[in-house]
Amino acid sequence: MAKFASRKARQHAALSEDFERELTREVLRTELLRVRALIATGCVMTLFLTAVYLVDPAVVNRVWRGTEGLAEVYGLLVGFILFEVWVHTQIRKNLRLDRDVPVARRYIGTLIETSLPTVILILQIRTMGATQALGFAVPLMYFIFVILSTLRLDFWLSTFTGFVAAAELFAVALVYDPSSSIGEPQLYFHAVRSTIILICGVLAGAVGAQLRRQFAASIAAATARDRVTNLFGQHVSPQVVERLMTAGPRTSGDVRRVAVMFVDFRGFTTGAQSRTPQEVVDRLDGAFAVLVDILDREGGIVNKFLGDGFLALFGAPLEASDAAHRAVAAGREMLRAMDRINAESSWPLRIGIGIHFGEVVAGNIGSPRRKEYTVIGDTVNFASRLEALNKEFGSQLLISASVREALGEDGNDAVALGEVEVRGYDEKVPVFQLG
């Protein structure tokens, strides 16, 4: 029991590690988007200042008192862009290595980024004066960093961004604006504005946290989809898995009408005796890959691999009104595909297919520790017997009367073989052959 518990703990730990790894990758991807947005913002601001200087140099003289102040801003923007390019490179490196960015580096980077408007504001105060600079456009730059901090998907990082922006703006106002002394109305103006910036940081953090939870839910849904894939076999088509995740699989016994297909390779054991085990596996895997791909396209699933054959279902676990049509279409295509494969192989394989349509009990069957989705009923047994009759008739695709009836005009090429004795059945049953 202790070993079993420890094994379950290891499996849970492995699942948690996979979950955390995927969540970290999603966070890093959104971080890359944030950094790209900052790089684009820096480039736009540089181009904007250049355009203003070229179109109306007088504005630059009024704001910056000449080109020297503008050159300092250019230097800050270029340095900021280069810093963000370096950050972008580091995040991409961590993403390739499946490694998260250290927390300390995140906070240091946030402090450096959010301080850019502060430095530009101080430079502008020296040329314009405190009152004009503090009421101009530069303080609005803080909102760019606060808004983009949402993409960090971290409540505390966004809150820290808002705090740094609010604290630095208020500190600059206290130091450089003489009208911001204690008791002056201007002090309350700066305090209220800084408080609003801090609140915006908190709100951005809340939005980022919600986005993080949604990412986590999406990853959890993907994990659930993987569990469905494992439950219904490794060869369930993506379309079937998607429909199962939408409709939800029924795990209890469920009576439904399905088309059951048995496929078997004729003479495979004899051919395998003169070949190495690896040659046998390679030949079998190559043929299975083609046949299962045909099943996927027709909406069927492989329920069980049976040595050199398999049991396939149409209409379970998901209902299909045209299950018989799909099964026959898949069977016909399998025969054509095997002809193509055999033409290119030194080991030709001949398959036998039996298809029956009827009621089964479908559901998860097994022990409390391990269950398997399967179908049980006479329909399954008869389909198996039908496939075995291919040896007697030298045929490759046999269908039952119920399949022939379901096909309607699509089965006009079916050849009636009459009523045939089937092992395990007291009465003879009609059998049809398809080419």
C-alpha positions as CSV (number, residue, x, y, z in Angstrom):
1,M,0.0,0.0,0.0
2,A,2.9,2.3,0.8
3,K,4.5,1.7,-2.5
4,F,1.2,2.3,-4.3
5,A,0.7,5.6,-2.4
6,S,4.3,6.7,-3.2
7,R,3.7,5.8,-6.9
8,K,0.5,7.9,-7.0
9,A,2.4,10.8,-5.3
10,R,5.1,10.6,-7.9
11,Q,2.5,10.6,-10.7
12,H,0.8,13.6,-9.1
13,A,4.2,15.4,-8.8
14,A,5.0,14.7,-12.4
15,L,1.6,16.0,-13.5
16,S,2.2,19.2,-11.3
17,E,5.6,19.7,-12.8
18,D,4.2,19.4,-16.4
19,F,1.4,21.9,-15.4
20,E,3.9,24.4,-13.9
21,R,6.2,24.1,-16.9
22,E,3.4,24.8,-19.4
23,L,2.1,27.7,-17.2
24,T,5.6,29.2,-17.0
25,R,5.9,29.0,-20.8
26,E,2.6,30.8,-21.2
27,V,3.7,33.5,-18.8
28,L,7.0,33.9,-20.6
29,R,5.2,34.3,-23.9
30,T,3.0,37.1,-22.6
31,E,6.1,38.6,-21.1
32,L,7.7,38.6,-24.6
33,L,4.6,40.4,-25.9
34,R,4.9,43.0,-23.2
35,V,8.6,43.6,-24.0
36,R,7.9,43.9,-27.7
37,A,5.2,46.5,-26.9
38,L,7.7,48.5,-24.9
39,I,10.3,48.3,-27.6
40,A,7.7,49.5,-30.1
41,T,6.6,52.3,-27.8
42,G,10.3,53.5,-27.4
43,C,10.7,53.5,-31.2
44,V,7.5,55.4,-31.7
45,M,8.5,58.0,-29.2
46,T,11.9,58.4,-30.8
47,L,10.3,58.8,-34.3
48,F,7.7,61.3,-32.9
49,L,10.4,63.5,-31.3
50,T,12.4,63.4,-34.6
51,A,9.3,64.4,-36.6
52,V,8.5,67.3,-34.2
53,Y,12.1,68.5,-34.5
54,L,12.0,68.4,-38.3
55,V,8.6,69.9,-38.7
56,D,8.7,72.6,-36.0
57,P,12.1,73.1,-34.4
58,A,10.7,76.1,-32.4
59,V,8.7,73.6,-30.3
60,V,11.9,71.8,-29.3
61,N,13.5,75.1,-28.3
62,R,10.5,76.0,-26.1
63,V,10.3,72.6,-24.4
64,W,14.0,71.6,-24.2
65,R,15.7,74.9,-24.5
66,G,17.7,73.7,-27.5
67,T,18.8,70.4,-28.9
68,E,21.1,69.5,-26.0
69,G,18.1,68.5,-23.8
70,L,16.5,66.7,-26.7
71,A,19.7,64.7,-27.2
72,E,19.6,63.6,-23.6
73,V,16.1,62.3,-24.1
74,Y,17.2,60.5,-27.3
75,G,20.0,58.9,-25.3
76,L,17.6,57.7,-22.6
77,L,15.2,56.3,-25.2
78,V,17.9,54.4,-27.1
79,G,19.3,53.0,-23.9
80,F,15.8,51.9,-22.9
81,I,15.2,50.2,-26.2
82,L,18.6,48.4,-26.0
83,F,17.8,47.3,-22.4
84,E,14.4,45.9,-23.5
85,V,16.1,44.1,-26.4
86,W,18.4,42.5,-23.9
87,V,15.5,41.5,-21.7
88,H,13.7,40.0,-24.8
89,T,16.8,37.9,-25.5
90,Q,17.0,36.6,-22.0
91,I,13.3,35.7,-21.9
92,R,13.6,33.8,-25.2
93,K,16.7,32.0,-23.8
94,N,14.7,31.0,-20.7
95,L,11.8,29.9,-22.9
96,R,14.0,27.6,-24.9
97,L,15.5,26.1,-21.7
98,D,12.0,25.7,-20.0
99,R,13.3,27.9,-17.2
100,D,11.5,30.8,-15.5
101,V,13.0,34.3,-15.0
102,P,14.2,34.8,-11.4
103,V,11.8,36.8,-9.3
104,A,14.5,39.3,-8.2
105,R,15.4,40.1,-11.8
106,R,11.7,40.8,-12.6
107,Y,11.5,43.4,-9.8
108,I,14.8,45.0,-10.7
109,G,13.7,45.2,-14.4
110,T,10.4,46.7,-13.3
111,L,12.2,49.3,-11.3
112,I,14.5,50.2,-14.2
113,E,11.7,50.4,-16.7
114,T,9.3,52.4,-14.6
115,S,12.0,54.9,-13.7
116,L,12.4,56.0,-17.4
117,P,9.5,58.6,-17.2
118,T,11.0,59.8,-13.9
119,V,14.4,60.6,-15.4
120,I,12.8,62.2,-18.5
121,L,10.5,64.3,-16.2
122,I,13.5,65.5,-14.2
123,L,15.3,66.6,-17.4
124,Q,12.1,68.4,-18.6
125,I,11.8,70.2,-15.2
126,R,15.2,71.6,-15.7
127,T,14.2,73.2,-19.0
128,M,10.5,73.9,-18.6
129,G,10.2,74.4,-14.9
130,A,8.5,72.2,-12.4
131,T,4.9,73.5,-12.7
132,Q,4.8,73.1,-16.5
133,A,6.7,69.8,-16.7
134,L,4.5,68.2,-14.0
135,G,1.4,69.2,-15.8
136,F,2.7,68.2,-19.2
137,A,2.6,64.8,-21.0
138,V,5.5,63.0,-19.4
139,P,3.6,61.9,-16.2
140,L,1.1,60.1,-18.5
141,M,3.9,57.8,-19.6
142,Y,3.6,56.0,-16.3
143,F,0.3,54.6,-17.4
144,I,2.0,52.8,-20.4
145,F,4.1,50.7,-18.0
146,V,1.2,50.1,-15.6
147,I,-1.1,48.9,-18.4
148,L,1.5,46.7,-20.0
149,S,2.3,45.2,-16.6
150,T,-0.9,43.3,-16.9
151,L,0.9,41.0,-19.4
152,R,3.2,39.9,-16.6
153,L,0.2,37.9,-15.2
154,D,1.5,38.7,-11.7
155,F,-0.6,40.7,-9.2
156,W,2.4,41.8,-7.1
157,L,4.5,42.9,-10.0
158,S,1.8,45.1,-11.4
159,T,1.1,46.5,-8.0
160,F,4.9,47.1,-7.6
161,T,4.9,48.9,-11.0
162,G,2.0,51.2,-9.8
163,F,3.8,51.8,-6.5
164,V,7.1,52.7,-8.1
165,A,5.3,55.1,-10.6
166,A,3.2,56.7,-7.9
167,A,6.1,57.1,-5.4
168,E,8.6,58.5,-7.9
169,L,6.1,61.0,-9.4
170,F,5.1,62.2,-5.9
171,A,8.8,62.4,-4.8
172,V,9.7,64.5,-7.9
173,A,6.8,66.8,-7.2
174,L,7.9,67.3,-3.5
175,V,11.5,67.9,-4.4
176,Y,11.2,70.1,-7.5
177,D,7.8,71.9,-7.2
178,P,8.1,74.6,-4.5
179,S,4.3,75.0,-4.5
180,S,4.0,71.4,-3.2
181,S,4.9,72.2,0.4
182,I,2.8,71.0,3.4
183,G,-0.6,72.6,3.5
184,E,-0.5,73.9,-0.1
185,P,-3.4,72.7,-2.5
186,Q,-0.8,71.6,-5.1
187,L,0.4,69.0,-2.7
188,Y,-3.0,67.3,-2.6
189,F,-3.2,67.5,-6.4
190,H,0.0,65.5,-6.7
191,A,-1.0,63.1,-3.9
192,V,-4.3,62.3,-5.6
193,R,-2.7,61.8,-8.9
194,S,-0.1,59.4,-7.5
195,T,-2.9,57.5,-5.6
196,I,-4.8,57.1,-8.9
197,I,-1.6,55.6,-10.5
198,L,-1.2,53.2,-7.6
199,I,-4.8,52.1,-7.8
200,C,-4.3,51.5,-11.6
201,G,-1.4,49.3,-10.7
202,V,-3.5,47.3,-8.3
203,L,-6.3,46.9,-10.9
204,A,-3.8,45.9,-13.6
205,G,-2.5,43.3,-11.2
206,A,-6.0,42.0,-10.6
207,V,-6.6,41.7,-14.3
208,G,-3.2,40.0,-14.8
209,A,-4.1,37.5,-12.0
210,Q,-7.4,36.7,-13.7
211,L,-5.6,36.1,-17.0
212,R,-3.2,33.8,-15.3
213,R,-6.1,31.8,-13.8
214,Q,-7.6,31.6,-17.3
215,F,-4.3,30.3,-18.7
216,A,-4.2,27.8,-15.9
217,A,-7.7,26.6,-16.7
218,S,-6.8,26.3,-20.4
219,I,-3.8,24.2,-19.5
220,A,-5.9,22.1,-17.1
221,A,-8.4,21.6,-20.0
222,A,-5.6,20.4,-22.2
223,T,-4.5,18.0,-19.6
224,A,-8.0,16.7,-19.3
225,R,-8.0,16.3,-23.1
226,D,-4.9,14.2,-22.8
227,R,-6.6,12.0,-20.2
228,V,-9.5,11.5,-22.6
229,T,-7.0,10.5,-25.4
230,N,-5.4,8.0,-23.1
231,L,-8.7,6.6,-22.0
232,F,-9.9,6.0,-25.5
233,G,-6.6,4.8,-26.9
234,Q,-3.6,6.4,-28.5
235,H,-5.2,6.5,-31.9
236,V,-8.3,8.5,-31.2
237,S,-8.5,11.2,-33.8
238,P,-8.2,14.8,-32.7
239,Q,-11.7,15.5,-34.0
240,V,-13.1,12.8,-31.7
241,V,-11.2,14.0,-28.7
242,E,-12.5,17.6,-29.3
243,R,-16.1,16.3,-29.5
244,L,-15.6,14.3,-26.4
245,M,-14.3,17.3,-24.5
246,T,-17.3,19.3,-25.6
247,A,-20.0,16.6,-25.1
248,G,-18.3,14.7,-22.2
249,P,-17.8,11.0,-22.4
250,R,-20.3,8.7,-20.8
251,T,-18.4,6.5,-18.3
252,S,-21.3,4.2,-17.2
253,G,-22.8,1.4,-19.2
254,D,-24.8,2.8,-22.2
255,V,-26.9,0.8,-24.7
256,R,-26.4,2.2,-28.2
257,R,-26.3,1.1,-31.9
258,V,-22.8,0.9,-33.3
259,A,-20.9,-0.5,-36.2
260,V,-18.2,-3.0,-35.0
261,M,-15.3,-3.7,-37.2
262,F,-12.8,-6.5,-36.8
263,V,-9.6,-6.4,-38.9
264,D,-7.0,-9.2,-39.1
265,F,-3.9,-9.8,-41.1
266,R,-4.1,-13.1,-42.9
267,G,-1.1,-15.4,-42.8
268,F,0.9,-12.9,-40.7
269,T,2.2,-15.5,-38.3
270,T,3.6,-17.7,-41.1
271,G,5.4,-14.7,-42.7
272,A,6.8,-13.6,-39.4
273,Q,8.6,-16.9,-38.8
274,S,11.2,-16.1,-41.5
275,R,11.8,-12.6,-40.4
276,T,13.5,-10.8,-37.5
277,P,11.4,-9.4,-34.6
278,Q,12.3,-5.9,-35.7
279,E,11.2,-6.5,-39.3
280,V,7.9,-7.9,-38.0
281,V,7.3,-4.9,-35.7
282,D,8.2,-2.4,-38.5
283,R,5.9,-4.0,-41.0
284,L,3.0,-4.2,-38.6
285,D,3.5,-0.6,-37.4
286,G,3.6,0.7,-40.9
287,A,0.4,-1.1,-41.9
288,F,-1.4,0.0,-38.7
289,A,-0.4,3.6,-39.2
290,V,-2.1,3.7,-42.6
291,L,-5.2,1.8,-41.4
292,V,-5.7,3.8,-38.2
293,D,-5.4,7.1,-40.2
294,I,-8.2,5.9,-42.4
295,L,-10.3,5.2,-39.3
296,D,-9.6,8.7,-38.0
297,R,-10.8,10.3,-41.1
298,E,-14.0,8.3,-41.0
299,G,-14.7,9.1,-37.4
300,G,-13.9,5.6,-36.0
301,I,-11.7,4.6,-33.1
302,V,-9.4,1.7,-32.4
303,N,-10.8,0.1,-29.2
304,K,-8.3,-2.7,-28.9
305,F,-5.2,-3.9,-30.7
306,L,-5.4,-7.7,-31.0
307,G,-1.9,-8.8,-31.9
308,D,-1.9,-8.6,-35.7
309,G,-5.4,-7.1,-35.8
310,F,-7.7,-4.7,-34.0
311,L,-11.3,-3.9,-33.0
312,A,-12.7,-0.6,-34.2
313,L,-15.9,1.2,-33.3
314,F,-18.1,3.6,-35.2
315,G,-20.8,5.2,-33.1
316,A,-19.1,4.9,-29.8
317,P,-18.1,6.6,-27.6
318,L,-19.8,9.3,-29.7
319,E,-23.1,8.6,-31.4
320,A,-23.2,8.6,-35.2
321,S,-26.4,8.2,-37.2
322,D,-24.3,7.0,-40.2
323,A,-22.1,4.6,-38.3
324,A,-22.6,1.7,-40.8
325,H,-21.8,3.9,-43.8
326,R,-18.6,5.2,-42.1
327,A,-17.5,1.7,-41.2
328,V,-18.0,0.4,-44.8
329,A,-16.3,3.4,-46.3
330,A,-13.3,2.8,-44.0
331,G,-13.2,-0.9,-44.9
332,R,-13.2,-0.1,-48.6
333,E,-10.4,2.4,-48.3
334,M,-8.4,0.0,-46.2
335,L,-8.4,-2.6,-49.0
336,R,-7.3,0.0,-51.5
337,A,-4.6,1.3,-49.1
338,M,-3.3,-2.3,-48.5
339,D,-3.0,-2.8,-52.3
340,R,-0.9,0.3,-52.5
341,I,1.3,-0.7,-49.6
342,N,1.8,-4.3,-50.9
343,A,2.8,-2.9,-54.3
344,E,5.8,-1.3,-52.7
345,S,6.7,-4.0,-50.1
346,S,8.6,-7.3,-50.3
347,W,6.2,-8.7,-47.7
348,P,2.6,-8.3,-49.0
349,L,-0.1,-8.5,-46.4
350,R,-3.7,-9.5,-46.9
351,I,-6.4,-8.3,-44.5
352,G,-9.7,-9.7,-43.5
353,I,-12.5,-7.3,-42.4
354,G,-15.8,-8.1,-40.7
355,I,-18.5,-5.5,-40.0
356,H,-21.7,-5.9,-38.0
357,F,-24.2,-3.2,-37.0
358,G,-26.3,-3.6,-33.8
359,E,-26.8,-2.8,-30.2
360,V,-24.0,-3.0,-27.6
361,V,-23.4,-2.0,-24.0
362,A,-20.6,0.7,-24.1
363,G,-18.8,2.0,-21.1
364,N,-15.9,1.8,-18.8
365,I,-15.3,-1.8,-17.6
366,G,-12.7,-3.1,-15.2
367,S,-11.4,-3.0,-11.7
368,P,-11.7,0.1,-9.4
369,R,-8.0,0.8,-10.0
370,R,-8.1,0.5,-13.8
371,K,-10.9,0.7,-16.3
372,E,-11.0,0.4,-20.0
373,Y,-13.6,1.8,-22.4
374,T,-15.1,-1.1,-24.4
375,V,-18.2,-2.5,-25.9
376,I,-19.9,-5.8,-25.0
377,G,-22.7,-7.7,-26.6
378,D,-23.6,-10.2,-29.3
379,T,-22.9,-7.6,-31.9
380,V,-19.2,-7.7,-31.0
381,N,-19.1,-11.5,-31.0
382,F,-20.8,-11.7,-34.4
383,A,-18.5,-9.2,-36.0
384,S,-15.6,-11.3,-34.8
385,R,-17.1,-14.5,-36.3
386,L,-17.9,-12.6,-39.5
387,E,-14.3,-11.6,-40.0
388,A,-13.2,-15.2,-39.5
389,L,-15.4,-16.3,-42.3
390,N,-13.1,-14.5,-44.8
391,K,-10.9,-17.6,-44.6
392,E,-13.7,-19.8,-45.7
393,F,-14.8,-17.6,-48.6
394,G,-11.4,-16.3,-49.6
395,S,-12.8,-12.8,-49.2
396,Q,-11.5,-9.7,-47.5
397,L,-14.6,-7.7,-46.6
398,L,-17.7,-9.3,-45.2
399,I,-20.8,-7.5,-43.8
400,S,-23.9,-8.6,-42.0
401,A,-27.5,-8.2,-43.1
402,S,-28.0,-5.3,-40.7
403,V,-25.1,-3.4,-42.3
404,R,-26.4,-4.2,-45.8
405,E,-29.8,-2.8,-44.8
406,A,-28.3,0.3,-43.2
407,L,-26.3,1.0,-46.4
408,G,-29.4,1.1,-48.7
409,E,-28.4,2.0,-52.2
410,D,-24.8,2.5,-51.2
411,G,-24.6,-1.3,-50.8
412,N,-25.9,-2.2,-54.2
413,D,-22.5,-3.8,-55.1
414,A,-22.8,-6.2,-52.1
415,V,-22.7,-9.8,-53.2
416,A,-25.1,-12.1,-51.2
417,L,-23.3,-15.3,-50.1
418,G,-26.5,-16.8,-48.8
419,E,-27.2,-18.0,-45.3
420,V,-24.1,-19.3,-43.7
421,E,-23.4,-21.3,-40.6
422,V,-21.5,-19.3,-38.0
423,R,-19.7,-20.9,-35.2
424,G,-21.5,-20.4,-31.9
425,Y,-24.9,-19.7,-33.6
426,D,-27.7,-22.2,-33.9
427,E,-29.3,-20.7,-37.0
428,K,-27.7,-19.8,-40.3
429,V,-27.3,-16.1,-41.0
430,P,-27.2,-14.1,-44.2
431,V,-23.7,-12.8,-45.2
432,F,-22.7,-10.3,-47.8
433,Q,-19.3,-9.6,-49.5
434,L,-18.0,-6.2,-50.6
435,G,-15.1,-5.7,-52.9
